[in-house]
Amino acid sequence: HNLECPQFFPKLYALLRPSTLECAYRERFFLTLEVFLASTHLPAYLSAAFAKRLARLALGASPSGCLIALGLTLNLIIRHAE
């Protein structure tokens, strides 16, 4: 398919705000986010940046939002352990 979207990951990173952990569609958003970050071809700095952002968001989130953010952070660390 050879699609090119050069600003995809910076825009996806910008969507990670505290309000994202409290919105009604957060389960769907984070499942989709995990699909986008599942590739093992992502650079290590990119997966580390997302893991750091998610961990920081988890600090101020509600308990249910914290579980989602920390679960995704753990999956990123395990998947991209280099």
VMD Tcl script that draws the C-alpha trace (Angstrom):
set ca {
  {0.00 0.00 0.00}
  {2.99 2.25 0.59}
  {1.13 4.99 2.46}
  {3.15 7.90 3.74}
  {2.10 9.95 6.71}
  {5.21 11.69 8.05}
  {3.53 13.45 10.98}
  {1.47 10.49 12.19}
  {3.34 9.64 15.37}
  {3.87 13.26 16.52}
  {0.14 13.89 16.10}
  {-0.71 10.65 17.89}
  {1.67 11.67 20.71}
  {-0.09 15.04 20.95}
  {-3.42 13.27 21.50}
  {-2.13 11.79 24.76}
  {-3.46 14.30 27.26}
  {-4.96 13.85 30.74}
  {-8.42 14.27 29.25}
  {-7.82 11.25 27.01}
  {-7.71 8.99 30.07}
  {-11.10 10.26 31.22}
  {-13.08 10.33 27.98}
  {-15.91 7.95 27.10}
  {-14.07 6.25 24.21}
  {-10.75 5.63 25.99}
  {-10.85 1.83 25.68}
  {-11.21 2.04 21.92}
  {-8.55 4.76 21.70}
  {-6.00 2.79 23.70}
  {-6.67 -0.45 21.85}
  {-6.05 1.39 18.59}
  {-2.97 3.07 20.07}
  {-1.59 -0.32 21.04}
  {-2.11 -1.58 17.48}
  {-0.21 1.42 16.09}
  {2.67 0.93 18.53}
  {2.82 -2.87 18.17}
  {5.27 -2.87 15.30}
  {8.74 -4.03 16.22}
  {10.08 -1.81 13.44}
  {9.45 1.36 15.45}
  {12.61 3.12 16.63}
  {13.43 2.66 20.30}
  {13.25 6.40 20.99}
  {9.67 6.51 19.73}
  {8.41 3.68 21.90}
  {10.33 5.12 24.87}
  {8.72 8.52 24.33}
  {5.24 7.01 24.31}
  {6.01 4.88 27.39}
  {7.28 7.94 29.26}
  {4.24 10.03 28.30}
  {1.84 7.26 29.34}
  {3.63 6.77 32.67}
  {3.44 10.50 33.41}
  {-0.25 10.57 32.53}
  {-0.86 7.62 34.85}
  {0.43 9.63 37.82}
  {-2.50 12.04 37.72}
  {-5.19 9.77 36.33}
  {-8.11 8.06 37.99}
  {-7.53 4.43 39.06}
  {-9.20 3.02 35.95}
  {-7.27 5.38 33.66}
  {-4.06 4.56 35.50}
  {-4.53 0.84 34.88}
  {-5.02 1.39 31.17}
  {-1.99 3.68 30.86}
  {0.31 1.46 32.92}
  {-0.80 -1.68 31.08}
  {0.04 -0.11 27.75}
  {3.34 1.19 29.14}
  {4.28 -2.30 30.32}
  {3.38 -3.78 26.93}
  {5.55 -1.20 25.18}
  {8.51 -1.92 27.45}
  {8.19 -5.68 27.02}
  {7.66 -5.52 23.28}
  {10.51 -3.10 22.59}
  {13.10 -4.30 25.09}
  {16.29 -3.67 23.15}
}
mol new
graphics top color blue
foreach p $ca { graphics top sphere $p radius 0.5 }
foreach p [lrange $ca 0 end-1] q [lrange $ca 1 end] { graphics top cylinder $p $q radius 0.2 }
display resetview
